[in-house]
Amino acid sequence: MSFQAPPLLMPDDQGAVISAVAVTDPKTVGVLETGGPVVTPWIDKPAAALEA
């Protein structure tokens, strides 16, 4: 039996959405509800980010 790890990229280009909104409003907070690790190259764009 093999195990395949879930992808680390957020679906539907959601990271790009967070980046675009954060550029428009510097007080943006990114709230993640991922259930696992994800790649966050946008992490320095919003004022804060948290995992729910």
C-alpha contacts under 8 A as a table, 3 or more apart, distances in Angstrom:
res1	aa1	res2	aa2	distance
7	P	10	M	7.88
7	P	38	V	7.80
8	L	37	P	6.33
8	L	38	V	4.41
8	L	39	V	5.54
9	L	38	V	5.69
9	L	39	V	5.56
10	M	13	D	6.45
10	M	14	Q	5.96
10	M	15	G	6.56
10	M	38	V	6.44
10	M	39	V	7.30
11	P	14	Q	6.12
13	D	16	A	5.46
13	D	17	V	6.76
14	Q	17	V	4.96
14	Q	18	I	6.33
15	G	18	I	5.15
15	G	19	S	6.25
15	G	40	T	7.10
15	G	41	P	7.76
15	G	42	W	6.41
16	A	19	S	5.03
16	A	20	A	6.09
16	A	42	W	7.62
17	V	20	A	5.13
17	V	21	V	6.15
18	I	21	V	5.28
18	I	22	A	6.00
18	I	30	G	6.71
18	I	42	W	7.33
18	I	46	P	7.53
19	S	22	A	5.12
19	S	23	V	6.23
19	S	42	W	5.79
19	S	45	K	5.94
19	S	46	P	7.20
20	A	23	V	5.29
20	A	24	T	6.51
21	V	24	T	5.09
21	V	25	D	6.10
21	V	28	T	7.07
22	A	25	D	5.02
22	A	26	P	5.34
22	A	27	K	7.19
22	A	28	T	5.26
22	A	29	V	7.94
22	A	45	K	5.75
22	A	46	P	4.92
22	A	47	A	7.75
23	V	26	P	6.12
23	V	45	K	6.92
23	V	46	P	7.76
25	D	28	T	5.76
26	P	45	K	7.82
26	P	46	P	6.25
26	P	47	A	6.18
27	K	46	P	6.72
27	K	47	A	5.32
28	T	46	P	5.07
28	T	47	A	5.62
28	T	48	A	7.07
29	V	46	P	5.63
29	V	47	A	5.74
29	V	48	A	4.81
29	V	49	A	5.44
29	V	50	L	7.77
30	G	46	P	6.48
30	G	48	A	6.29
30	G	49	A	4.43
30	G	50	L	6.42
31	V	49	A	5.72
31	V	50	L	5.09
31	V	51	E	5.92
31	V	52	A	6.55
32	L	49	A	7.47
32	L	50	L	6.10
32	L	51	E	4.69
32	L	52	A	5.84
33	E	51	E	5.87
33	E	52	A	5.15
34	T	37	P	7.11
34	T	38	V	7.39
34	T	51	E	7.60
40	T	43	I	5.41
41	P	44	D	7.71
42	W	45	K	5.54
42	W	46	P	7.76
43	I	46	P	6.67
43	I	49	A	7.13
44	D	47	A	7.71
46	P	49	A	6.91
